[in-house]
Amino acid sequence: MPLTCRGRVRGQEPSRGDVDDALGKFSLTLIDSLDTLVVLNKTKEFEDAVRKVLRDVNLDNDVVVSVFETNIRVLGGLLGGHSLAIMLKEKGEYMQWYNDELLQMAKQLGYKLLPAFNTTSGLPYPRINLKFGIRKPEARTGTETDTCTACAGTLILEFAALSRFTGATIFEEYARKALDFLWEKRQRSSNLVGVTINIHTGDWVRKDSGVGAGIDSYYEYLLKAYVLLGDDSFLERFNTHYDAIMRYISQPPLLLDVHIHKPMLNARTWMDALLAFFPGLQVLKGDIRPAIETHEMLYQVIKKHNFLPEAFTTDFRVHWAQHPLRPEFAESTYFLYKATGDPYYLEVGKTLIENLNKYARVPCGFAAMKDVRTGSHEDRMDSFFLAEMFKYLYLLFADKEDIIFDIEDYIFTTEAHLLPLWLSTTNQSISKKNTTSEYTELDDSNFDWTCPNTQILFPNDPLYAQSIREPLKNVVDKSCPRGIIRVREESFRSGAKPPLRARDFMATNPEHLEILKKMGVSLIHLKDGRVQLVQHAIQAASSIDAEDGLRFMQEMIELSSQQQKEQQLPPRAVQIVSHPFFGRVVLTAGPAQFGLDLSKHKETRGFVASSKPYNGCSELTNPEAVMGKIALIQRGQCMFAEKARNIQNAGAIGGIVIDDNEGSSSDTAPLFQMAGDGKDTDDIKIPMLFLFSKEGSIILDAIREYEEVEVLLSDKAKDRDPEMENEEQPSSENDSQSAEQITSSSQEVDLVDQESPEESSLNSQPESLSLADMDNAASVSPSEQISNPMENHETTSLDGECTDLDNQLQEQSETEEDSNPNVSWGKKVQPIDSILADWNEDIEAFEMMEKDEL
């Protein structure tokens, strides 16, 4: 926890949900970074670290952990540490006392994970209790039915290495069985796999497929299992999958998820950060051109946002704003430099290091970015940062003499742990079946060799990589993609009508309702009398009709958003700049639709003071305390604008509204946007920001401890003052733990009648949106993204500008108020004029849709 300068111990900190499944009270970061110390030539520190692991680490804890995370981080860390310990011992200077102690710990952990494989399919349970195993009452686990493809398919390297090191074949057998089952369950017509699968029945639960989260390392381990173990069947499986990836998912420079049964239909129009590993895997495969293209696209996104957002849209806007310091892009950069020798990739690595030092470095490490747009931090530094990021960046710049062993003798696991290639000829007890007949003959020139010849990849042309990158240099800044419209002239000439446009739609027109049905759109009548339109691509009469349906949804959103678009404000930042923080603590704040606009004016800096009364709903009784300061006021009991006027009249230069809902946090709640009171708010001249309870308590605690607390209100965190930082090492009360919970599985658009708004919030749920209109009500809910990535942006815009559905879905305001029950679909529905979120009213319908989708 780099902001509060202490370790995160499971059970001693507030739960962050599934993120904490990696923590097992087994000194995770210490084990995960063992082999990093050797790569960095810190052999003495490595020896001390191994002694600490042997002395202090206990694997017999009553803790439920992720099988996947424990395997790649802890088992892989122990095996990587063992691999380099025996290497150092053979050199004769260090680790002379070592007698396979780390290997024995790895074997102990391996046996603790084996009960997870007790399923009819051979796929492991996603979680296990280190002390009690599975399904015992005291285990508190074993009831799960689903696991992700990567979770079940990313075991073979560590488990096979454990078998080869120890001679105990059971580990490799179990991992192979899980891989065999996933291969058998692939979708045979597309040769793709889904994201999640039922561990008992083998049915696909989520049928979308990509190379990012949930699937990524499954593909990686098929290829690397061939490299490490020499089994041709793994290479043949990988090649079969790779052909499908390049046929359906790869749309250079993009990599977009598709449906496994209908691979020509895109499942979504955004990409997640985990796919950044794929260019590195393509280098190992020998397919350099698409690796260069995708890597360059990702680099352009990083240059725009300083870090790679956790997810971004096909026109490179932020979809999920957090960045937990993931190392996948650095990994691909290293492998591309190894393959090309192009110094351009050293410049890329330099940019990564500079951004880490400038924006993420804090007193006790490197803090994850809570929002790449504002620069706010999370009190989090995952173990993979030291295990992978440090390792790949060091290797990128290291000369051969900087590394005390030959890195070419090892293969990297998905956690960048090092396993020696000589394991391929050690303890080979697993029989290899001749399964060549199972694999489809594919037209892939990369099948012609096992180890690609660099003369083929780079035909004596040092500018080869640059010539591929050049067309992508401005792909992000100039992106306003035009969709690829399918030509319909022939169908029009044959008498078919053009597709229904949102501006022409009338809910009372039976012909229009029939057209919606043909496009896969059905009507849902809600209990409150409203009606929702829900789109299922698979119910459309054809793929063309399904695309028309999505376009209709996008046009409806665009039509509705024109007036409201100007009021959608991005998040703001509250930065504590006084001693001992010096700008290192940055809190995510919600903006206001009134008062000083921090994006257009200079930031406001001042000391904070609590107002009396604390709710700020009447004339302040302590004007002398807030005069010239930033007033702290509590949410509730009156309008936000009224609070702002009262503190402004008392002489405050700004205001921070703190949520009265105890325990609320920007970690788990949608970003909040404060609306006016329905009257003219031009008289409010000071900036107003909103903090949830958890973030607000950080400032209140600082006041109690230091009395004088100075903050900076701005649209984005400012660079810290190095001179101030050198005066004293800062400490932080920031205790934010959780990444944003991503729970939405469908898109929702809801048009509701509204009265005068009191409070509104930016709803940052990834794929949900509520639309509101003052006079008319209707609702639309597309549940699946279905078209070509460029087609998803071919919407009819009233002002002729490029628009983006996912960007609108990302941040919309939510208004707390009553809807008009008298609005019905018995009247002609007029075009919609404004967008206002109404998440609370729609949650029941959303849950019903989510259940239907699952």
Number of C-alpha atoms within 10 A of each C-alpha: 22 25 28 19 15 10 13 21 15 17 11 7 11 14 13 17 10 11 15 19 21 23 21 23 18 20 20 20 20 18 27 27 29 28 28 26 20 22 23 17 15 13 20 12 13 24 21 11 18 21 15 14 19 12 9 10 16 13 18 16 13 17 21 22 22 23 25 24 20 23 25 24 27 28 28 29 31 29 30 30 29 27 21 22 27 17 15 20 15 12 13 10 9 17 21 14 8 16 13 14 16 24 20 16 20 25 22 14 19 20 13 19 26 19 17 21 21 14 13 11 17 22 29 28 29 24 24 28 27 22 15 20 22 24 16 11 9 12 17 17 19 18 11 13 14 21 22 22 26 21 25 29 29 28 29 28 28 29 28 29 26 25 23 22 19 15 15 16 19 17 23 21 16 21 24 20 17 22 23 17 17 21 18 12 17 16 15 12 11 20 20 28 27 26 24 23 23 19 25 16 12 19 14 22 17 18 20 22 27 27 25 21 17 19 24 24 28 24 22 24 24 24 23 24 25 19 19 23 21 16 18 18 20 21 20 21 21 23 23 19 20 20 18 18 23 13 13 24 24 19 16 14 17 18 25 27 28 27 25 27 18 17 22 17 25 26 25 22 25 24 25 21 20 21 22 28 25 25 27 27 23 20 22 19 22 21 17 21 18 20 25 25 21 22 23 24 20 21 23 19 22 20 15 15 18 20 28 27 28 20 21 21 19 25 24 22 21 23 25 24 24 24 21 23 22 21 25 22 27 25 25 24 29 24 23 26 20 14 17 20 14 16 10 15 22 17 11 19 22 15 16 21 15 12 16 18 12 13 23 22 16 22 17 16 14 25 26 29 26 29 26 25 22 24 28 26 31 29 25 25 23 19 19 21 20 21 25 25 23 20 25 25 20 18 19 21 15 13 9 11 8 13 15 14 17 9 14 8 11 18 18 16 25 22 24 25 28 24 23 19 17 12 19 18 11 15 16 15 13 13 7 11 9 9 10 12 7 11 12 12 11 11 8 11 8 13 15 8 10 11 12 16 10 12 9 9 16 16 9 10 11 12 12 15 19 13 11 17 17 12 11 16 14 11 18 20 12 9 13 18 18 14 15 14 10 9 8 13 10 9 11 11 9 8 8 11 10 11 16 16 16 20 15 10 19 17 16 13 10 10 12 16 17 12 16 25 18 18 28 25 28 18 16 16 11 12 9 9 12 20 21 24 21 25 28 20 25 14 16 20 13 14 19 14 20 27 23 24 30 27 25 25 25 27 22 23 28 25 22 23 24 16 13 16 14 8 17 20 18 19 23 28 28 30 28 27 23 19 18 19 26 25 23 30 25 28 30 28 31 26 28 29 18 23 22 19 19 21 13 8 11 12 17 18 19 20 20 27 25 21 25 20 14 17 21 28 23 15 17 21 12 15 19 12 19 25 17 18 24 31 30 27 26 24 23 17 10 14 19 26 26 18 25 28 22 19 30 25 14 21 19 27 23 27 27 25 27 26 22 16 13 11 11 16 21 22 20 14 16 21 28 28 27 26 23 21 17 12 8 10 16 9 12 18 16 21 25 29 27 31 29 26 20 22 26 23 19 18 24 20 13 19 16 10 10 12 13 13 21 23 24 23 27 24 23 24 27 19 11 16 12 9 9 17 17 10 11 12 14 21 19 20 18 24 20 23 22 21 21 19 16 12 10 14 19 23 24 27 31 27 27 28 21 21 15 14 18 17 21 23 27 25 24 23 23 24 26 26 31 28 30 28 21 18 16 22 28 23 20 27 26 25 25 23 25 30 27 21 27 17 20 26 24 21 25 20 17 12 9 8 10 15 22 23 21 26 19 22 21 20 26 34 29 28 26 20 15 14 17 15 13 11 16 16 16 8 12 13 17 16 18 25 18 19 31 29 26 28 25 12 17 18 11 13 17 21 14 10 19 16 11 11 14 10
